[in-house]
């Protein structure tokens, strides 16, 4: 069987936080744990959502992370455990293509240190 291209094994994962310092803490945490290869912090954005029966508008910061598909469960568990929100947004989408060298780097950087 042919090896699956790196693009099929990489994911883009997003979460949101309530401020830039928290977003940077989340980004550093997942990089240091080798759960993602890269994390980008952006914001503020305005999020509209329903919580406890109330429609809310809040400023949030996004953390966009690139990881290997086989690291998603560990990344999700880490975020749920360390995130400041009761129910953090953790959404993953497959990367369908891109620079093969970059995608191989994503895979390499998300391997546990030997």
MIDOSE-1310 file (N, C-alpha, C; in nm, 2 decimals, decimal comma, always signed):
residues 114
xxxx	+0,08/-0,12/+0,00/+0,00/+0,00/+0,00/+0,09/+0,12/+0,00; +0,05/+0,22/-0,08/+0,13/+0,35/-0,09/+0,12/+0,43/+0,04; +0,22/+0,50/+0,08/+0,22/+0,58/+0,20/+0,12/+0,70/+0,18; +0,04/+0,72/+0,28/-0,05/+0,83/+0,27/+0,03/+0,97/+0,27
xxxx	-0,01/+1,06/+0,18/+0,06/+1,19/+0,18/+0,05/+1,26/+0,31; +0,15/+1,34/+0,35/+0,15/+1,41/+0,47/+0,02/+1,50/+0,49; -0,03/+1,55/+0,38/-0,15/+1,64/+0,39/-0,26/+1,56/+0,45; -0,28/+1,44/+0,42/-0,39/+1,36/+0,48/-0,37/+1,32/+0,62
xxxx	-0,26/+1,35/+0,68/-0,23/+1,31/+0,81/-0,21/+1,43/+0,90; -0,24/+1,55/+0,85/-0,22/+1,67/+0,93/-0,36/+1,74/+0,95; -0,37/+1,81/+1,06/-0,50/+1,88/+1,09/-0,47/+2,02/+1,13; -0,57/+2,10/+1,11/-0,58/+2,24/+1,16/-0,68/+2,24/+1,28
xxxx	-0,64/+2,28/+1,40/-0,72/+2,27/+1,51/-0,73/+2,42/+1,57; -0,85/+2,46/+1,61/-0,88/+2,59/+1,66/-0,94/+2,58/+1,80; -0,90/+2,68/+1,88/-0,97/+2,70/+2,01/-0,98/+2,85/+2,03; -1,05/+2,90/+2,12/-1,06/+3,04/+2,16/-1,04/+3,06/+2,31
xxxx	-0,99/+3,18/+2,34/-0,97/+3,21/+2,48/-1,03/+3,35/+2,51; -1,02/+3,39/+2,64/-1,08/+3,52/+2,67/-0,98/+3,63/+2,67; -0,86/+3,61/+2,63/-0,76/+3,72/+2,63/-0,63/+3,68/+2,56; -0,55/+3,78/+2,53/-0,43/+3,75/+2,46/-0,33/+3,67/+2,55
xxxx	-0,32/+3,70/+2,67/-0,22/+3,63/+2,76/-0,26/+3,48/+2,77; -0,39/+3,46/+2,78/-0,44/+3,32/+2,79/-0,41/+3,25/+2,66; -0,43/+3,31/+2,55/-0,41/+3,25/+2,42/-0,26/+3,22/+2,40; -0,17/+3,31/+2,44/-0,03/+3,28/+2,44/+0,01/+3,17/+2,53
xxxx	-0,05/+3,16/+2,65/-0,03/+3,05/+2,74/-0,07/+2,91/+2,68; -0,18/+2,91/+2,62/-0,23/+2,79/+2,55/-0,13/+2,75/+2,44; -0,09/+2,85/+2,36/+0,00/+2,82/+2,25/+0,13/+2,76/+2,30; +0,19/+2,83/+2,40/+0,32/+2,78/+2,45/+0,30/+2,64/+2,51
xxxx	+0,19/+2,61/+2,58/+0,17/+2,49/+2,64/+0,16/+2,37/+2,54; +0,09/+2,39/+2,43/+0,08/+2,28/+2,34/+0,21/+2,26/+2,25; +0,28/+2,37/+2,23/+0,41/+2,36/+2,17/+0,51/+2,28/+2,26; +0,52/+2,32/+2,38/+0,61/+2,26/+2,47/+0,58/+2,11/+2,49
xxxx	+0,46/+2,08/+2,49/+0,41/+1,94/+2,50/+0,43/+1,86/+2,37; +0,48/+1,92/+2,26/+0,50/+1,86/+2,13/+0,36/+1,80/+2,08; +0,25/+1,87/+2,11/+0,12/+1,83/+2,06/+0,09/+1,90/+1,93; +0,15/+2,01/+1,90/+0,14/+2,08/+1,78/+0,27/+2,13/+1,73
xxxx	+0,29/+2,15/+1,60/+0,41/+2,21/+1,55/+0,41/+2,36/+1,55; +0,29/+2,42/+1,53/+0,28/+2,56/+1,52/+0,15/+2,61/+1,58; +0,15/+2,72/+1,64/+0,03/+2,78/+1,69/+0,03/+2,93/+1,67; -0,08/+2,98/+1,61/-0,09/+3,12/+1,58/-0,20/+3,18/+1,66
xxxx	-0,17/+3,30/+1,73/-0,27/+3,37/+1,81/-0,32/+3,49/+1,73; -0,45/+3,50/+1,72/-0,51/+3,61/+1,66/-0,63/+3,67/+1,74; -0,65/+3,79/+1,71/-0,77/+3,85/+1,78/-0,75/+4,00/+1,80; -0,84/+4,06/+1,86/-0,97/+4,00/+1,91/-1,07/+3,98/+1,80
xxxx	-1,15/+3,88/+1,82/-1,27/+3,86/+1,74/-1,39/+3,87/+1,83; -1,50/+3,89/+1,77/-1,63/+3,90/+1,85/-1,70/+3,77/+1,83; -1,73/+3,69/+1,93/-1,80/+3,57/+1,92/-1,94/+3,59/+1,97; -2,04/+3,53/+1,90/-2,18/+3,53/+1,94/-2,22/+3,39/+1,96
xxxx	-2,27/+3,36/+2,08/-2,31/+3,22/+2,11/-2,41/+3,22/+2,22; -2,47/+3,11/+2,24/-2,57/+3,09/+2,35/-2,50/+3,02/+2,46; -2,51/+3,07/+2,58/-2,46/+3,00/+2,70/-2,55/+3,02/+2,82; -2,59/+2,92/+2,88/-2,68/+2,92/+3,00/-2,81/+2,99/+2,96
xxxx	-2,86/+2,96/+2,84/-2,99/+3,02/+2,79/-2,98/+3,16/+2,75; -2,87/+3,22/+2,74/-2,85/+3,36/+2,71/-2,77/+3,38/+2,58; -2,81/+3,47/+2,49/-2,72/+3,50/+2,38/-2,62/+3,60/+2,42; -2,50/+3,57/+2,39/-2,39/+3,66/+2,44/-2,30/+3,70/+2,32
xxxx	-2,24/+3,81/+2,34/-2,13/+3,86/+2,25/-2,01/+3,89/+2,34; -1,90/+3,83/+2,30/-1,78/+3,85/+2,38/-1,66/+3,86/+2,29; -1,56/+3,93/+2,33/-1,43/+3,94/+2,26/-1,35/+3,81/+2,30; -1,29/+3,75/+2,20/-1,21/+3,63/+2,22/-1,09/+3,64/+2,13
xxxx	-0,99/+3,56/+2,17/-0,87/+3,54/+2,09/-0,86/+3,40/+2,04; -0,82/+3,38/+1,92/-0,81/+3,25/+1,86/-0,67/+3,19/+1,87; -0,66/+3,06/+1,88/-0,54/+2,99/+1,87/-0,56/+2,89/+1,76; -0,49/+2,90/+1,65/-0,49/+2,81/+1,54/-0,37/+2,72/+1,54
xxxx	-0,39/+2,59/+1,55/-0,27/+2,50/+1,56/-0,27/+2,40/+1,45; -0,15/+2,36/+1,41/-0,13/+2,26/+1,31/-0,06/+2,14/+1,38; -0,12/+2,02/+1,36/-0,08/+1,90/+1,43/-0,09/+1,78/+1,34; -0,04/+1,67/+1,38/-0,06/+1,54/+1,32/-0,19/+1,48/+1,36
xxxx	-0,26/+1,41/+1,27/-0,39/+1,35/+1,31/-0,38/+1,26/+1,43; -0,27/+1,18/+1,44/-0,26/+1,09/+1,55/-0,23/+1,16/+1,68; -0,22/+1,29/+1,68/-0,19/+1,36/+1,81/-0,32/+1,43/+1,86; -0,43/+1,42/+1,78/-0,55/+1,49/+1,81/-0,61/+1,46/+1,95
xxxx	-0,62/+1,33/+1,98/-0,68/+1,29/+2,11/-0,60/+1,34/+2,22; -0,46/+1,34/+2,22/-0,38/+1,39/+2,32/-0,39/+1,54/+2,33; -0,40/+1,61/+2,22/-0,42/+1,75/+2,21/-0,55/+1,79/+2,28; -0,66/+1,72/+2,24/-0,79/+1,75/+2,29/-0,79/+1,73/+2,44
xxxx	-0,73/+1,62/+2,49/-0,73/+1,60/+2,64/-0,65/+1,71/+2,71; -0,54/+1,75/+2,65/-0,45/+1,85/+2,71/-0,53/+1,99/+2,72; -0,60/+2,02/+2,61/-0,67/+2,15/+2,61/-0,79/+2,14/+2,71; -0,86/+2,04/+2,71/-0,97/+2,02/+2,80/-0,92/+2,04/+2,95
xxxx	-0,81/+1,98/+2,98/-0,76/+1,98/+3,11/-0,70/+2,12/+3,15; -0,64/+2,19/+3,06/-0,56/+2,31/+3,09/-0,64/+2,44/+3,05; -0,74/+2,43/+2,98/-0,81/+2,55/+2,93/-0,89/+2,62/+3,04; -0,90/+2,75/+3,03/-0,98/+2,82/+3,13/-1,13/+2,81/+3,11
xxxx	-1,18/+2,77/+3,00/-1,32/+2,76/+2,98/-1,38/+2,63/+3,03; -1,50/+2,63/+3,07/-1,57/+2,51/+3,12/-1,58/+2,41/+3,00; -1,62/+2,46/+2,88/-1,63/+2,38/+2,76/-1,56/+2,45/+2,65; -1,43/+2,42/+2,64/-1,35/+2,50/+2,54/-1,39/+2,45/+2,39
xxxx	-1,39/+2,55/+2,30/-1,40/+2,51/+2,16/-1,27/+2,44/+2,12; -1,29/+2,32/+2,06/-1,18/+2,25/+2,00/-1,23/+2,19/+1,88; -1,19/+2,24/+1,76/-1,25/+2,20/+1,63/-1,13/+2,17/+1,54; -1,13/+2,05/+1,49/-1,03/+2,00/+1,40/-1,08/+1,98/+1,26
xxxx	-1,00/+2,03/+1,16/-1,03/+2,00/+1,02/-0,91/+1,94/+0,95; -0,93/+1,85/+0,86/-0,81/+1,79/+0,79/-0,75/+1,89/+0,69; -0,62/+1,89/+0,68/-0,55/+1,97/+0,58/-0,54/+1,88/+0,46; -0,60/+1,93/+0,35/-0,62/+1,85/+0,23/-0,50/+1,87/+0,13
xxxx	-0,42/+1,97/+0,16/-0,30/+1,99/+0,07/-0,22/+2,10/+0,13; -0,11/+2,13/+0,06/-0,02/+2,24/+0,10/+0,13/+2,20/+0,06; +0,22/+2,28/+0,12/+0,36/+2,26/+0,10/+0,40/+2,12/+0,16; +0,45/+2,03/+0,08/+0,48/+1,90/+0,14/+0,59/+1,91/+0,24
xxxx	+0,69/+2,00/+0,22/+0,80/+2,01/+0,32/+0,74/+2,06/+0,45; +0,65/+2,16/+0,45/+0,59/+2,21/+0,57/+0,51/+2,10/+0,64; +0,43/+2,03/+0,57/+0,35/+1,92/+0,63/+0,43/+1,81/+0,69; +0,55/+1,78/+0,63/+0,64/+1,68/+0,69/+0,69/+1,74/+0,82
xxxx	+0,72/+1,87/+0,82/+0,78/+1,93/+0,94/+0,67/+1,92/+1,05; +0,54/+1,94/+1,02/+0,44/+1,93/+1,12/+0,44/+1,79/+1,18; +0,45/+1,69/+1,10/+0,45/+1,55/+1,15/+0,58/+1,53/+1,23; +0,69/+1,58/+1,19/+0,82/+1,56/+1,26/+0,81/+1,63/+1,40
xxxx	+0,76/+1,75/+1,40/+0,76/+1,83/+1,53/+0,66/+1,78/+1,63; +0,57/+1,70/+1,59/+0,47/+1,65/+1,68/+0,50/+1,51/+1,74; +0,62/+1,46/+1,71/+0,66/+1,33/+1,76/+0,72/+1,35/+1,90; +0,70/+1,27/+1,99/+0,76/+1,28/+2,12/+0,91/+1,28/+2,11
xx	+0,98/+1,35/+2,20/+1,13/+1,35/+2,19/+1,18/+1,21/+2,22; +1,28/+1,17/+2,15/+1,34/+1,04/+2,17/+1,44/+1,05/+2,29
